[in-house]
C-alpha cells in the first residue's frame, strides 16, 4: 500500500512538469539522487517511465521502483540541458546513469600568463594561470611535443617571476640554459618581449593545429630571403620547415584537405561503451582521446553519444561547426552541424576514430582478462550468445573436427569448453568405425551420434548449449541429422564454422553469418575450432606413427603384438633392430625368426 502511495505521489509531481527542455532528477527514499536525465520536453520524457512500465527492461523497472521523488530544472535549449546533465552527473554520481569508467587525469600543455610565458606539462588545470591545450590521452605524445618546442624555440624553463622591472634592476643572473643556447636570456633582457612573444605565438598556433599555415609562411619567407641573396637566413627557414614537417609527419596524421572538424565514434559491448574523439584543425589531427562509459540501465546509443559529446565539450571547450558522427545524437546544438559521411576524407577520419575506439575496447578486455578472469569469461559468453541469437548462455560448448590423410587412419576429435575455458578432462577422440574412405560428412554423423547417444545414456543433463562443427554446410547437415535422430536437436544450438572467410553457418539459414573479425564472439569460435583441430591432428599423428611401426614388424610372419613390444622395448626403434646382428637378435627370438626379421628389414 505504501508503494502505491509513493508511486502516485511521483505521478502527481510529474503531471505538473512543463513541456520545456530541461533536466530531471530522481531521488530514492533516503533523498539520494539515483538518476539524472535530459529532455526536449520534460513532461513527455518523464511520463514514459510510468505510462508503460511493461515496455521497460528489468534494470529500468528496478530504477522506477526506487523513485521516491522527482525534481526538474528548466533551461533554454537542448544544448544547455546536455551540459547541465553532464555537470549534475559528475556532482551526484547517480547509480543508474551512464558513468565514465576513466578515473585518470589526463595531461595538458599550459602556456602561462607571465610577461615571458613558460610552456610545460601539467595534470592540474587552473584556467586563471594560463591557456591550456589538451587533454592528451598519451603523455608520451605530449612530452614529444614539448621536446620539439624546446629544440626549436629558445624558451625559458625556470620558475623565476620575470618582469620588466626585475630586468631593469638586474635582479637575476643567467642560468646554464642561456650559456648552452637553449634560452636567449629573457631574465637579463637579452631578448625583447616582442621577439619572445613571437615564439609563444607560433607554439600556440601549432597547438591549435596551424602547422600548415606556419609552413606556408616559412616557405614564403625562405623564397624572399633567397631571392635577396640572404642565403643564411633562407637556410634558417628551411631548417625550420624540415623540422616541422619531420615532427608532424611522425606525430600527427594529416588529411588531404585543410578542413577543421571534430570526430566522434562509439563501439558497444554489453553494458559498456567505448568512444574515441578526434579534433581536426587545418587538416591535421591535433587531439585524440578515448573514454569508456558504463551503462547501468538500457540506454539508446544516441543518448550515449550525447553524453560523450557533453563530456568532450566540458574538457575541450566549444565544438567545431562541423562534427562527424557515426549516427545522430539525441540533441541539437546551435551552431553545430552533425554529419554522417559516406565517402571521402571525412569517412576516413571516422573509420580511424572507430579503429581507436575498438582498440580501447580490446585493451579494456585484455586488462579484465588479467585482473578479473571470471568477469572476462562472462563477457565472452554473453557476446557469443548475442552474436548467435541464443536464449541461454553458452556455458558448455563442444566442437567436432575430422582428421584423415587420403583416407588413412580416419579419426575425429571433440573438445569441450566450460565457462569459456578448455575442460581437457572432457576431451574425446574417436576412431571412425562405420565409414570407409575419406568421407567427412558420414564421419561427422557417426561421431556426433556416438558422442551424444552415450551422453544421453550416462548424463543427459550435461548436454552442451552450443555445438560447433568444423566445416561447411555438408558437415553441418550430417551433424543435424544425427542430433535429429537422437531427438535433441531442439535442445541445443548447432553452428558450422567454415575455414574460408570464417563464416558462421546456421541450420535452415541460407545466408551465412558474418561476424566482425575483431569481435569476441568470432575469437571464441576460432579458438575452440583451432583447439579441436590441434587435438585431432595430434591423435591422427600418433596413429600414423604407430601404424608405421606396426607395418614394419607386424607384416613379418611370426611377429605378434607381444614380440613387437619386447623387441621395441629392448632396441628402442625399428632401425636399431635392423642394425643388430643375427647372434644378438637370436637372444630375443628364435634364430629362424631373427633371420626372417633381418631379411625383411634389410639388416645384417
Order of alpha helices (4+ residues) and beta strands (2+ residues): alpha-beta-beta-alpha-alpha-beta-alpha-beta-beta-beta-beta-alpha-alpha-alpha-alpha-alpha-alpha-beta-beta-beta-alpha-beta-beta-alpha-alpha-beta-beta-beta-beta-alpha-beta-alpha-beta-beta-alpha-alpha-alpha-alpha-alpha
